[in-house]
Amino acid sequence: MEAVASKPVIKVVAVCGSLRKGSFNRGLLRSAIQISKDSVKGMEIEYIDISPLPMLNTDLEVDGNFPPVVEAFRQKILQADSVLFASPEYNYSVTAPLKNAIDWASRPPNCWADKAAAIVSTGGSFGGGLAQYHLRQIGIYLDLHFINKPEFHLNAFAPPAKFDSNGNLIDPQSKDRLKEVLLSLLAFTLRLKGNS
Ligand SMILES: Cc1cc2nc3c(=O)[nH]c(=O)nc-3n(C[C@H](O)[C@H](O)[C@H](O)COP(=O)(O)O)c2cc1C
């Protein structure tokens, strides 16, 4: 955590479970990053691409060293104060790429430990809401501390349109709700770090 004019600035890493170019969930993260720059003082959000990570295989850990791309990812998580997940729902759960990334950073020493986190999701029917419960369950073992409220799951397909053809969030109400998530994550991160 860095301080600007004696005010702490928390570092948030943003991780998306979809690798799709036009991913709506990544669109949520782009929007969250823009909102944080425009109107949330005290947080910096960095998007971390999980697509270069190999499928987890502990044989790739040699003499206690991880492959460089895995080590770089682990360092990003370690150095963050909190985590913003955008988690699509695949078959009522988190996606395989997201679980893979989570597992790599969970190898000892567990990079997720004692960090604050928030989940946003979008997709069909419940807007990814069921995947959120699985992610919360995974977070128990990782010692991640999720904010409970506000919840953010958005049906991407119900009118009016929520995203443009590039997967950018265009719905003003959803942007307002995203901002509330960021404010809650900021407050909870500071509480956890004893800075509130
Ligand atoms: C393998 C697979 C399984 C899916 N399972 C679900 C599901 O259980 N529930 C749901 O609401 N949507 C499901 N979907 C739809 C995706 O959640 C939806 O397309 C979402 O927009 C994907 O996120 P993205 O736009 O960020 O790529 C599934 C999609 C795929 C590819």
The ligand as an SDF file (V2000), in Angstrom:
LIG
                    3D

 31 33  0  0  0  0  0  0  0  0999 V2000
  -18.6440  -24.3130  -20.9830 C   0  0  0  0  0  0  0  0  0  0  0  0
  -19.6570  -23.2600  -20.6520 C   0  0  0  0  0  0  0  0  0  0  0  0
  -20.5300  -23.4670  -19.6070 C   0  0  0  0  0  0  0  0  0  0  0  0
  -21.4830  -22.4960  -19.2740 C   0  0  0  0  0  0  0  0  0  0  0  0
  -22.2810  -22.7050  -18.1860 N   0  0  0  0  0  0  0  0  0  0  0  0
  -23.1220  -21.7240  -17.7920 C   0  0  0  0  0  0  0  0  0  0  0  0
  -23.8890  -21.8790  -16.5970 C   0  0  0  0  0  0  0  0  0  0  0  0
  -23.7970  -22.8650  -15.8840 O   0  0  0  0  0  0  0  0  0  0  0  0
  -24.7270  -20.8780  -16.2420 N   0  0  0  0  0  0  0  0  0  0  0  0
  -24.8330  -19.7260  -16.9990 C   0  0  0  0  0  0  0  0  0  0  0  0
  -25.6030  -18.8330  -16.6320 O   0  0  0  0  0  0  0  0  0  0  0  0
  -24.1160  -19.5500  -18.1320 N   0  0  0  0  0  0  0  0  0  0  0  0
  -23.2650  -20.5210  -18.5450 C   0  0  0  0  0  0  0  0  0  0  0  0
  -22.4980  -20.3390  -19.6670 N   0  0  0  0  0  0  0  0  0  0  0  0
  -22.6230  -19.0760  -20.4040 C   0  0  0  0  0  0  0  0  0  0  0  0
  -21.5500  -18.0660  -19.9880 C   0  0  0  0  0  0  0  0  0  0  0  0
  -21.5380  -17.8520  -18.6070 O   0  0  0  0  0  0  0  0  0  0  0  0
  -21.7910  -16.7480  -20.7070 C   0  0  0  0  0  0  0  0  0  0  0  0
  -21.6340  -16.9700  -22.0770 O   0  0  0  0  0  0  0  0  0  0  0  0
  -20.8690  -15.6420  -20.2430 C   0  0  0  0  0  0  0  0  0  0  0  0
  -21.1840  -14.4870  -20.9770 O   0  0  0  0  0  0  0  0  0  0  0  0
  -19.4040  -15.9810  -20.4520 C   0  0  0  0  0  0  0  0  0  0  0  0
  -18.6140  -14.9560  -19.9280 O   0  0  0  0  0  0  0  0  0  0  0  0
  -17.7640  -13.9730  -20.8680 P   0  0  0  0  0  0  0  0  0  0  0  0
  -18.7540  -13.1710  -21.6850 O   0  0  0  0  0  0  0  0  0  0  0  0
  -16.9990  -13.1240  -19.9100 O   0  0  0  0  0  0  0  0  0  0  0  0
  -16.8700  -14.8150  -21.7370 O   0  0  0  0  0  0  0  0  0  0  0  0
  -21.5670  -21.2980  -20.0330 C   0  0  0  0  0  0  0  0  0  0  0  0
  -20.6730  -21.1010  -21.1060 C   0  0  0  0  0  0  0  0  0  0  0  0
  -19.7320  -22.0670  -21.4170 C   0  0  0  0  0  0  0  0  0  0  0  0
  -18.7460  -21.8020  -22.5450 C   0  0  0  0  0  0  0  0  0  0  0  0
  1  2  1  0
  2  3  1  0
  2 30  2  0
  3  4  2  0
  4  5  1  0
  4 28  1  0
  5  6  2  0
  6  7  1  0
  6 13  1  0
  7  8  2  0
  7  9  1  0
  9 10  1  0
 10 11  2  0
 10 12  1  0
 12 13  2  0
 13 14  1  0
 14 15  1  0
 14 28  1  0
 15 16  1  0
 16 17  1  0
 16 18  1  0
 18 19  1  0
 18 20  1  0
 20 21  1  0
 20 22  1  0
 22 23  1  0
 23 24  1  0
 24 25  2  0
 24 26  1  0
 24 27  1  0
 28 29  2  0
 29 30  1  0
 30 31  1  0
M  END
$$$$
